[in-house]
Amino acid sequence: MILIYLFFAGHLAAMPLDTKAPFELRGTPVAITQQPVPLPGEVFRDCPDCPELVVVPAGDFEMGSRETPYTSPPHRVSIAASFAIGRREITFAEWDACANDGACKTRGDDHGWGRGSQPVIGISWEDARVFAAWISQKTGRKYRLPTEAEWEYAARAGTTSTFWWGKDIGRGNANCEDCDATASHKAVPVGSFRPNGFGLYDTSGNAYEWVEDCWNDNYAKAPKDGSAWVTGQCGQKVLRGGSFANKANLAASAARFRYDLDVRYYANGFRLVRELQ
């Protein structure tokens, strides 16, 4: 069972930034104090309006599958340190705060489905990185896109099945084209379905999620330490989790896709990692 606590701004260990954000922050940065690093299972935010995060423990897992050439060969990956990851996909409300602050340069098109708690969509990989830099500067913590290995490790939550809930897509588990008898064919509010064993929502379906890695056609030379793969077809970046516009096979825990890093496709969003040390 996951232990849940709530930590607010200034209650976690300070995390110096390694880059200067390419904008001037309009708001007041959160004051930082030295506090113990949160433990696996703890849930917290760095500020009242910041994304809710959960701490995922260190561990080993088998990444990939033999289902497609793109997910082969399966390989053992070691995640050496715990990390915090967004429990939900970044929402329009969170994105709009960045846009209102002058950092995020696109509002994102909600296609009339609403903003607020809807996952932000129509966001490029480059846009997602700007958001990460903005919230890092705002909070004084280090936020970034997850590596592909971190994403799959968190999405699986200790499982080895096709989906974290089992072998088959079933009904009422996710938002995708064939995930239910009456598919919505649009994004739905984040957290509309039950979370996985680590407490993460929507790791299958709803919005595709950008990760840090360059695209490679297979895992033949993939890193085994959980780090981002920064060589390969780096004009394209990896997307994980499938979306409302995809079939269930692309919502599987091992499934992966790619897109040009500067393209704002209407089904693409993201969630963030917050480093702990």
matplotlib code that plots the C-alpha trace (Angstrom):
import matplotlib.pyplot as plt

x = [0.0, 1.3, 1.7, 0.4, 1.6, 1.3, 4.2, 4.0, 6.4, 9.6, 9.3, 11.7, 15.4, 16.8, 17.7, 20.1, 19.3, 21.9, 20.6, 19.2, 15.7, 15.3, 12.9, 12.3, 10.1, 7.3, 6.1, 7.9, 10.1, 9.2, 11.5, 13.6, 14.6, 16.7, 14.5, 14.8, 14.3, 10.8, 10.5, 9.0, 5.2, 5.1, 2.9, 3.6, 3.6, 6.3, 3.7, -0.1, -0.5, 2.3, 1.7, 1.1, 4.1, 4.7, 8.1, 8.9, 11.4, 14.7, 14.7, 15.3, 12.8, 12.7, 12.0, 10.4, 8.7, 8.9, 5.6, 7.2, 10.7, 10.5, 10.2, 12.8, 14.9, 13.6, 16.5, 17.2, 17.3, 18.4, 16.9, 19.6, 17.8, 14.2, 12.6, 9.4, 7.1, 3.8, 0.8, -1.1, -0.4, 0.2, -3.2, -4.3, -4.6, -1.0, 0.0, -2.0, -0.1, 3.1, 1.6, 0.3, 3.8, 5.1, 7.3, 5.1, 4.6, 1.6, -1.8, -2.5, -5.7, -8.3, -10.5, -13.5, -13.2, -12.4, -9.2, -8.8, -8.2, -8.0, -4.5, -2.7, -2.4, -1.0, 2.3, 5.7, 8.7, 10.4, 7.3, 7.4, 11.0, 10.2, 7.5, 10.0, 12.5, 9.8, 8.6, 12.2, 12.9, 9.6, 10.2, 13.9, 13.7, 14.9, 12.0, 12.5, 10.9, 11.3, 13.7, 12.0, 13.2, 11.9, 8.6, 8.1, 9.3, 6.8, 4.0, 4.5, 4.6, 6.2, 4.0, 5.2, 1.8, 0.8, -1.0, -0.4, -3.9, -3.4, -3.0, -6.1, -7.4, -10.7, -13.3, -13.1, -9.4, -8.2, -9.2, -8.4, -10.2, -11.0, -10.7, -14.4, -17.6, -18.3, -15.0, -15.0, -12.5, -11.3, -9.2, -11.0, -10.0, -6.8, -7.4, -10.7, -9.5, -8.0, -4.3, -1.6, 0.3, 2.6, -0.3, 0.1, -3.0, -3.4, -0.2, -2.3, -4.3, -5.7, -2.7, 0.5, 3.4, 6.8, 9.9, 13.5, 15.0, 15.9, 14.2, 15.9, 14.2, 15.0, 16.7, 19.8, 22.1, 19.8, 21.1, 20.7, 21.0, 17.7, 19.4, 18.1, 19.2, 20.7, 22.0, 20.1, 17.4, 17.4, 15.2, 12.4, 11.7, 9.9, 6.3, 4.8, 1.4, -0.9, -3.8, -7.5, -6.8, -5.0, -5.9, -5.2, -2.0, -0.3, -1.4, 0.5, 3.2, 6.0, 4.5, 6.4, 6.1, 7.9, 7.3, 9.3, 10.4, 9.0, 5.5, 2.4, 0.2, -3.3, -2.9, 0.5, 1.1, 3.5, 4.2, 7.3, 9.9, 11.2, 14.7, 15.2, 18.9]
y = [0.0, 3.5, 5.8, 9.2, 12.4, 16.0, 18.4, 22.0, 24.7, 25.0, 21.6, 19.6, 19.6, 22.4, 21.5, 23.9, 24.5, 23.6, 26.0, 29.5, 29.7, 31.5, 34.1, 36.4, 35.0, 37.4, 35.7, 35.4, 32.3, 30.0, 30.2, 27.1, 25.4, 22.3, 19.4, 15.6, 14.1, 12.6, 8.8, 6.5, 6.6, 10.2, 12.6, 16.3, 19.6, 22.3, 25.1, 25.2, 25.4, 23.1, 19.6, 16.9, 14.5, 11.0, 9.5, 6.4, 4.0, 2.9, -0.6, -2.9, -3.8, -5.4, -2.7, -3.3, -6.3, -8.7, -7.5, -5.1, -4.4, -0.9, -2.4, -5.1, -6.5, -6.5, -5.5, -5.1, -1.5, -0.3, 2.8, 3.7, 6.4, 7.3, 10.2, 12.2, 12.1, 13.8, 11.8, 13.3, 14.7, 18.4, 20.2, 23.3, 25.1, 24.4, 25.3, 28.5, 29.7, 29.4, 31.2, 33.9, 34.3, 35.0, 31.8, 29.4, 30.9, 28.9, 28.6, 25.2, 24.4, 22.6, 21.9, 23.0, 20.2, 22.6, 23.7, 23.5, 19.9, 18.7, 17.5, 20.1, 19.0, 20.4, 20.8, 20.1, 18.6, 22.0, 23.6, 20.9, 21.7, 25.4, 24.6, 22.5, 25.3, 27.8, 25.7, 24.9, 28.6, 29.3, 26.7, 26.4, 22.7, 20.7, 19.7, 17.9, 15.5, 11.8, 9.6, 6.9, 4.3, 6.3, 6.7, 2.9, 2.0, 4.3, 3.3, -0.4, 0.1, -3.3, -5.2, -7.2, -7.5, -5.7, -3.1, -2.4, -3.8, -7.0, -8.7, -7.3, -3.7, -4.5, -1.8, 1.4, 1.3, 4.1, 6.6, 5.4, 4.5, 1.0, 1.2, 1.2, 0.4, 4.1, 5.8, 9.6, 10.3, 13.3, 14.0, 13.7, 15.3, 13.9, 11.3, 10.1, 6.4, 4.6, 5.0, 2.3, 0.8, 3.8, 6.2, 7.5, 8.3, 8.0, 6.3, 4.5, 6.7, 10.2, 12.2, 11.0, 12.0, 13.3, 11.9, 13.2, 10.6, 10.7, 8.2, 4.9, 2.1, -0.6, -1.1, -2.8, -0.2, 1.4, 2.7, 0.3, 2.7, 4.6, 7.6, 9.3, 8.0, 11.2, 9.7, 8.5, 10.3, 13.3, 15.5, 13.1, 12.5, 9.6, 9.6, 7.1, 5.9, 6.3, 8.8, 9.2, 9.1, 5.7, 2.1, 0.1, -1.5, 1.9, 2.4, -0.7, -0.1, -1.0, 0.8, 3.7, 6.3, 9.4, 12.8, 15.8, 17.7, 21.0, 19.8, 20.6, 17.6, 17.7, 14.5, 15.2, 16.3, 15.4, 14.9, 15.9, 14.4, 16.4, 15.3, 14.7, 15.0]
z = [0.0, -0.9, 2.1, 1.3, 2.9, 1.7, 1.6, 0.5, -0.8, 1.2, 2.9, 0.8, 0.1, -2.0, -5.6, -7.4, -11.1, -13.7, -16.3, -16.5, -17.8, -21.1, -19.7, -16.8, -14.1, -13.2, -10.0, -6.7, -6.4, -3.5, -0.5, -0.1, 3.2, 3.9, 4.8, 4.5, 1.1, 0.8, 1.0, -1.7, -1.7, -0.4, -2.3, -2.3, -4.2, -4.2, -4.2, -3.9, -7.7, -8.7, -10.1, -7.5, -7.3, -6.0, -5.0, -7.0, -5.4, -6.9, -8.5, -11.4, -14.2, -17.6, -20.2, -23.5, -25.0, -27.9, -29.4, -31.9, -33.3, -31.8, -28.2, -28.7, -27.3, -23.7, -21.4, -17.7, -16.5, -13.1, -11.6, -9.0, -7.1, -6.2, -8.1, -7.9, -11.0, -11.7, -10.6, -13.5, -16.9, -16.9, -17.1, -19.0, -15.7, -14.9, -18.5, -18.5, -15.4, -17.4, -20.4, -18.1, -16.7, -20.2, -20.4, -22.4, -25.8, -26.9, -25.2, -26.6, -28.3, -26.1, -29.2, -27.2, -24.7, -21.9, -20.0, -16.2, -15.3, -18.9, -19.9, -21.9, -25.5, -28.7, -27.0, -28.6, -26.9, -27.0, -25.4, -22.6, -21.9, -21.6, -19.0, -17.0, -17.0, -15.9, -13.0, -12.0, -11.7, -10.0, -7.3, -7.0, -7.7, -10.7, -12.9, -16.3, -18.7, -17.5, -19.3, -21.3, -18.8, -15.8, -17.6, -18.3, -14.8, -13.2, -15.6, -14.9, -11.1, -10.6, -13.1, -16.1, -17.9, -21.1, -19.1, -15.4, -14.6, -16.7, -20.1, -21.7, -22.1, -20.5, -20.0, -17.9, -17.4, -19.8, -22.5, -26.0, -29.2, -28.2, -24.5, -23.9, -25.7, -26.3, -26.9, -26.3, -29.1, -27.0, -23.9, -20.6, -17.2, -15.7, -13.0, -14.5, -14.1, -11.2, -10.6, -10.9, -8.0, -7.7, -7.6, -11.2, -13.4, -17.1, -18.0, -20.6, -22.9, -22.6, -23.8, -25.4, -23.1, -24.2, -22.7, -22.9, -25.2, -28.9, -31.1, -31.9, -33.9, -31.3, -27.9, -29.2, -27.6, -25.1, -21.8, -18.9, -16.1, -16.5, -18.2, -21.3, -24.7, -26.2, -29.5, -32.5, -34.5, -32.2, -34.4, -33.2, -29.6, -27.9, -26.8, -24.4, -23.2, -26.2, -26.3, -26.9, -30.6, -30.6, -30.3, -27.1, -28.4, -28.3, -24.7, -23.5, -20.9, -23.4, -26.4, -27.9, -30.6, -31.9, -33.3, -34.5, -31.4, -32.7, -33.8, -31.8, -32.5, -30.9, -28.9, -27.4, -23.8, -21.0, -17.3, -15.4, -13.1, -10.1, -9.0, -5.3, -4.9]

ax = plt.figure().add_subplot(projection="3d")
ax.plot(x, y, z, "-o")
ax.set_aspect("equal")
plt.show()
